[in-house]
Amino acid sequence: MTITNLQEALPMPESQRANLPLIDVEHGTKVILVALPKGVKIAPHKAPYVASAQLLTGSIEVLKGETWIPMAPGDRVVFDKDQPHALTGIESSYVLVTHLRG
């Protein structure tokens, strides 16, 4: 699948995040496109595997452990296994989330 227009592939919702799974290898890598509207928060949580978030468009803040990190398009943050993390949309944004479950 080739995505040339993020808004067409996953329209930006108004008040909650939306997800579009792109790759899902059983017991392996999972890649998800996330549409995160301005002001929407993904609450702190942990994953039992290494994960990352790469900002494609917009502006977000990411909680990594106890530190909030501002992100601009192209920035990527890696979360260790079981590390608390969260996201907040500063602007409406598209984020590529990767789970390394193997």
Contact map, one row per residue, 1 for C-alpha under 8 A:
111000000000000000000000000000000000000000000000000000000000000000000000000000000000000000000000000000
111100000000000000000000000000000000000000000000000000000000000000000000000000000000000000000000000000
111111001000000000000000000000000000000000000000000000000000000000000000000000000000000000000000000000
011111000000000000000000000000000000000000000000000000000000000000000000000000000000000000000000000000
001111111000000000000000000000000000000000000000000000000000000000000000000000000000000000000000000000
001111111110000000000000000000000000000000000000000000000000000000000000000000000000000000000100000000
000011111111000000000000000000000000000000000000000000000000000000000000000000000000000000000000000000
000011111110000000000000000000000000000000000000000000000000000000000000000000000000000000000000000000
001011111110000000000000000000000000000000000000000000000000000000000000000000000000000000000000000000
000001111111000001110000000000001010000000000000000000000000000000000000000000000000000000000000000000
000001111111100000000000000000000010000000000000000000000000000000000000000000000000000000000000000000
000000100111110011000000000000000011100000000000000000000000000000000000000000000000000000010000000000
000000000011111111000000000000000011100000000000000000000000000000000000000000000000000000000000000000
000000000001111100000000000000000000100000000000000000000000000000000000000000000000000000000000000000
000000000000111110000000000000000000100100000000000000000000000000000000000000000000000000000000000000
000000000000111111000000000000000001100100000000000000000000000000000000000000000000000000000000000000
000000000001101111100000000000000111100100000000000000000000000000000000000000000000000000000000000000
000000000101100111110000000000000111000000000000000000000000000000000000000000000000000000000000000000
000000000100000011111000000000011110000000000000000000000000000000000000000000000000000000000000000000
000000000100000001111100000000011100000000000000000000000000000000000000000000000000000000000000000000
000000000000000000111111000001111000000000000000000000000000000000000000000000000000000000000000000000
000000000000000000011111000001111000000000000000000000000000000000000000000000000000000000000000000000
000000000000000000001111100011110000000000000000000000000000000000000000000000000000000000000000000000
000000000000000000001111110111100000000000000000000000000000000000000000000000000000000000000000000000
000000000000000000000011111111000000000000000000000000000000000000000000000000000000000000000000000000
000000000000000000000001111110000000000000000000000000000000000000000000000000000000000000000000000000
000000000000000000000000111110000000000000000000000000000000000000000000000000000000000000000000000011
000000000000000000000001111111000000000000000000000000000000000000000000000000000000000000000000000111
000000000000000000000011111111100000000000000000000000000000000000000000000000000000000000000000011111
000000000000000000001111100111110000000000000000000000000000000000000000000000000000000000000000011110
000000000000000000001111000011111000000000000000000000000000000000000000000000000000000000000001111000
000000000000000000111110000001111100000000000000000000000000000000000000000000000000000000000001110000
000000000100000000111100000000111110000000000000000000000000000000000000000000000000000000000111100000
000000000000000011110000000000011111000000000000000000000000000000000000000000000000000000000111100000
000000000111100011100000000000001111100000000000000000000000000000000000000000000000000000011110000000
000000000001100111000000000000000111110100000000000000000000000000000000000000000000000110011110000000
000000000001111110000000000000000011111100000000000000000000000000000000000000000000000010111000000000
000000000000000000000000000000000001111100000000000000000000000000000000000000000000000111111000000000
000000000000000000000000000000000000111110000000000000000000000000000000000000000000000111110000000000
000000000000001110000000000000000001111111000000000000000000000000000000000000000000000110000000000000
000000000000000000000000000000000000001111100000000000000000000000000000000000000000011110000000000000
000000000000000000000000000000000000000111110000000000000000000000000000000000000000011100000000000000
000000000000000000000000000000000000000011111000000000000000000000000000000000000000111000000000000000
000000000000000000000000000000000000000001111100000000000000001000000000000000000001111000000000000000
000000000000000000000000000000000000000000111110000000000000000000000000000000000001110000000000000000
000000000000000000000000000000000000000000011111000000000000000000000000000000001111100000000000000000
000000000000000000000000000000000000000000001111111000000000000000000000000000001111000000000000000000
000000000000000000000000000000000000000000000111110000000000000000000000000000001100000000000000000010
000000000000000000000000000000000000000000000011111000000000000000000000000000011100000000000000001111
000000000000000000000000000000000000000000000011111100000000000000000000000001111100000000000000001110
000000000000000000000000000000000000000000000010111110000000000000000000000001111000000000000000111100
000000000000000000000000000000000000000000000000011111000000000000000000000111100000000000000000111000
000000000000000000000000000000000000000000000000001111100000000000000000000111000000000000000011110000
000000000000000000000000000000000000000000000000000111110000000000000000111110000000000000000011100000
000000000000000000000000000000000000000000000000000011111111000000000011111100000000000000001111000000
000000000000000000000000000000000000000000000000000001111100000000000000110000000000000000001111000000
000000000000000000000000000000000000000000000000000000111110000000000001110000000000000000001110000000
000000000000000000000000000000000000000000000000000000111111000000000001100000000000000001111100000000
000000000000000000000000000000000000000000000000000000101111100000000111100000000000000011111000000000
000000000000000000000000000000000000000000000000000000100111110000000111000000000000001111101000000000
000000000000000000000000000000000000000000000000000000000011111000011110000000000000001111000000000000
000000000000000000000000000000000000000000000000000000000001111100011110000000000000111100000000000000
000000000000000000000000000000000000000000010000000000000000111111111000000000000001111000000000000000
000000000000000000000000000000000000000000000000000000000000011111111000000000100011110000000000000000
000000000000000000000000000000000000000000000000000000000000001111100000000000000011100000000000000000
000000000000000000000000000000000000000000000000000000000000001111110000000000000001000000000000000000
000000000000000000000000000000000000000000000000000000000000001111111000000000000000000000000000000000
000000000000000000000000000000000000000000000000000000000000111101111100000000000000000000000000000000
000000000000000000000000000000000000000000000000000000000000111100111110000000000000000000000000000000
000000000000000000000000000000000000000000000000000000000011110000011111000000000000000000000000000000
000000000000000000000000000000000000000000000000000000100011110000001111101100000000000000000000000000
000000000000000000000000000000000000000000000000000000101111000000000111111000000000000000000000000000
000000000000000000000000000000000000000000000000000001111110000000000011111000000000000000000000000000
000000000000000000000000000000000000000000000000000001111000000000000001111100000000000000000000000000
000000000000000000000000000000000000000000000000000001100000000000000011111110000000000000000000000000
000000000000000000000000000000000000000000000000000111100000000000000010011111000000000000000000000000
000000000000000000000000000000000000000000000000000111000000000000000000001111100000000000000000000000
000000000000000000000000000000000000000000000000011110000000000000000000000111110000000000000000000000
000000000000000000000000000000000000000000000000011100000000000100000000000011111010100000000000000000
000000000000000000000000000000000000000000000000111000000000000000000000000001111110000000000000000000
000000000000000000000000000000000000000000000111111000000000000000000000000000111110000000000000000000
000000000000000000000000000000000000000000000111110000000000000000000000000000011111000000000000000000
000000000000000000000000000000000000000000000110000000000000000110000000000000111111100000000000000000
000000000000000000000000000000000000000000011110000000000000001111000000000000000111110000000000000000
000000000000000000000000000000000000000000111100000000000000011110000000000000100011111000000000000000
000000000000000000000000000000000000000011111000000000000000011100000000000000000001111100000000000000
000000000000000000000000000000000000000011110000000000000001111000000000000000000000111110000000000000
000000000000000000000000000000000001011111000000000000000001110000000000000000000000011111000000000000
000000000000000000000000000000000001111110000000000000000011100000000000000000000000001111111000000000
000000000000000000000000000000000000011000000000000000000111100000000000000000000000000111110000000000
000000000000000000000000000000000000111000000000000000000111000000000000000000000000000011111000000000
000000000001000000000000000000000011111000000000000000000110000000000000000000000000000011111100000000
000000000000000000000000000000000011110000000000000000111111000000000000000000000000000010111110000000
000001000000000000000000000000001111000000000000000000111100000000000000000000000000000000011111000000
000000000000000000000000000000001111000000000000000011111000000000000000000000000000000000001111100000
000000000000000000000000000000111100000000000000000011110000000000000000000000000000000000000111110000
000000000000000000000000000000111100000000000000001111000000000000000000000000000000000000000011111000
000000000000000000000000000011110000000000000000001110000000000000000000000000000000000000000001111100
000000000000000000000000000011100000000000000000111100000000000000000000000000000000000000000000111110
000000000000000000000000000111000000000000000000111000000000000000000000000000000000000000000000011111
000000000000000000000000001111000000000000000001110000000000000000000000000000000000000000000000001111
000000000000000000000000001110000000000000000000100000000000000000000000000000000000000000000000000111
